Amino acid sequence: MMADEKKVTRLLKTARGQLDGILKMVEENRYCIDISQQIMATEAILNRVNKEILTAHLKHCVQEAKTDEERAQKVDELADTLGRILK
């Protein structure tokens, strides 16, 4: 992985903390909208992490592919991943 490991780790730990908070909210039978808002906030963090990782993939793995065939394969992988994200 070529993404900024410290940034990715920090964001993932924040998301993990939010998930723990959401679980506690569910266990405490908190208001549905409040829980939903926290879920959306966690999804936003995970999306930021994914963007960081995919951007690094594009800048390093795809750009530094040694052959045209390898580069095409990396581009296809990225396109498939984006297709799953945007479905």
Buried (B, 14 or more C-beta within 10 A) or exposed (E): EEBBEEEBEEBEEBBEEBBEBBEEBEEEEEEEEEBEEBBEBBEEBBEBBBEBBBEBBBEBBBEEBEEEEEBEEBEEEBEEBEEEEEE
